[in-house]
Structures are given as structure tokens and as C-alpha cells.
């Protein structure tokens, strides 16, 4: 009975919020000068909740999308796009993903998610966040979970208001009555019962808890955000000087086959690395876990291996000459490793949580004269086999941020 009341209350909150519009404060608009955001109407809306955001975030994201398009234009198929899609993709209206830890406590990640739109369809995702302590804005671009968002937009829930939540390795949308799972990577064979047994009613309750604590605003995220900005804004932008330097670049993208995680993320990511490096290797995450157990590198098949165990298994069984680094690699080290045709499995941690995640670095693009380098990464959390692109600022070359599903990950240890 309580859960029904909760769900009914959430629906009322969502309906009441339908008439709200997405806006930023006048103070933020004054900072930009002539910049403005214009939204174009569409017949069928995918309406998602969004926290407050500034116009400055929209402008920087539009600029970053322009850079990302130029970076992947010569390898668009590897990123899962057509040439026309890359040439004509545009920034949609941002939404927020509300992240909960394993104790059901909401974590403030401050990540803003922009759908990338082409012909009215969502074909990609650009996630961004601003780190006030560093004074830097970070971006991640790729197909990501765009197909799932597009299916939600074209499904029977169009024109309904949804809240997007990330909890227990599940990314889902809820309107208090209906749950649509966007990405589900719960551990299937783990002792961690929490991640296996998240029910639909619990998903609805988490969305209700968001609605009960915040004044939510909703917007059709596939509407185009048409951004104009003053010359002064272009001049002062921290990435503006790079837009003219994209003409000559050095890049390498290793053809690493994606291995989706069905259990732990680490075994899936390391399986992808070993499959690439050794001709006769054909691991899945599950088969690598079994092999490590049979060879005595882990004592329980459900135990998640650590970085040293991944290194030791590869060196023992494949004579891989694998090296473990306990601190993040700099740009020169990453480029040298990729140029040696060796993908890098990174252990990425949450600065605003206690979790860690395995993500592979499989390529880079060094833009001549620019103040940043692109890293191309492969995340086993996704169903899509395509890489994503992140930007590493030369002013802080070991601080690499990957934004995915509303979560803020920082590059830490690695095996290569």
C-alpha cells in the first residue's frame, strides 16, 4: 500500500512539473553576453528531468561537440556513425542522471548529459561536468546508450515525464509507474545480492525519492539546442584556441574487440586486451574468470580479481610482459604504449563514491598546436561495441576523467 501511495505521489509531482521549462539564471546569461539557447518543438517528446545548468555549460558543450566531430570524422565507422551523421549531428537538450550508491544514498555527480541528435533521432551522448577545484571542464563523447534512449523516445512512453537513475550498475528511467531499463550490468554470478535483486518497485521508489527532494524540471531532450555566442565568449573559452588547430593530427585507434561485462567489469576489460594481443585467445569475461580460478590466481570463481592478479595471470599464461602501474600514466606513456600496439586496462575510481571500474584505453589523437589530447576508451559496461572519446588537458596530463551514465570516473592504476 505504501509503495502504491509513493508511486501515485510521484506521478502527481511529475504531472505538476510538466509545465516547468528548462532555464538558467539571469546571472548565468549575463556572463555569456549575447549567447542564447533556442529550442525547436517536436511532435513526440522524450521528456527527462534535469537539474539546473548554466548557458556556459551549453556553449562549452557545443564547442566540444564540434571538436569531437572533427576528431572522429576520419574514423566515423569505428565510432558507430555514418559520415552524414558525424557531419550533421547536433546538440540536444541536456538531462540529468541521478546516481545512488549501494546504500541508496544519492551522490551528487554534477554530470550533465547532452543527447546528440540527427534527423530527430538520438544517435550519441555527450556527458560533461565542471570540476571547481581544478577549474576544468571534462567531456566524454560516443554512441554510449544512445540506442536505448532513442528506443525510449520512439516507444509507448513518448510525451511522458521520466527520471533517469543509475543504481547498482543499472541505468533506468522511471515515471513512478513504469520502469524502462536503459543499461543493466548487474553482477550475475556474484555474492553481492544487492546488485542482483533490484526490483522494479525499488527503482520506482528511488525515482520517487529524487522527486520528493527536488523541484524537477522536464524537457524534450531531442529538441535541438541552437547556440549562438559572442566573439568574446569564443575568445575566453578554454577550448576555443584548439578549434583552428584540428587540421593536422597524429592518431592511433587499436581494433580491440569489445567484450561486454556479464560479471565483473575487470575480467571483461582484461579479456578484451588479451584477445587483442594474443591470436589464439578468445576470452569472455566469464571464461577468463574460470581460467584464472583454474590456474590458482583467484581462490573463488566469484571473486573479482585485482590488478596484480590480472598482471600475474597474463605473464604466467601468455608470457605477456605485462606491467602494473600504481599511479596514472601521463600522455607520453599512454601514447608510447598504444604505439606499441598494447591496449591499457585502467582502474578508474569515483572521487565522490567508493566504487571502481575497469575501462580500456585503446587509442589517442594528438592535435597539433592544441592544449589537449583525445583518448579513445572502451567501456565493458556498454552493450555497444564502439569506443568513446575523452579529452585530457595538457595542463593536468595525468588527470583523466571518464563520464558515463552520470558517473564521474578518474583514471588511477593500470596494467599494460
Secondary structure, DSSP 8 states (H G I E B T S, - for coil): -HHHHHHHHHHHHHHHHTT------HHHHHHHSS-EEEE---SS--EEEE----HHHHHHHHHHHHHHHHHHGGGTTTTT--HHHHHH-EEEEEEEEEEE-TTS-EE----EEEEEEETTEEEEEEEEEEETTTTEEEEEEESTTHHHHHHHHHSTTTT-EEEEEEETTEEEEE-SS-EEEEEE---SSSS-HHHH---HHHHHHHHHHHHHHS--EEEETTSBEEEE--HHHHHH-TTGGGTTSTTSEEEEE--------SS-HHHHHHHHHHHHHSTT----HHHHHHHHHHTTSSSSTTS---HHHHHHHHHHHS-----EESS---HHHHHHHHHTT--EEEEEEETTSS-EEEEEEEEEEEETT-SEEEEEEEETT-SS---EEEEEEGGGTT--EEEETTEEEEEEEEE-
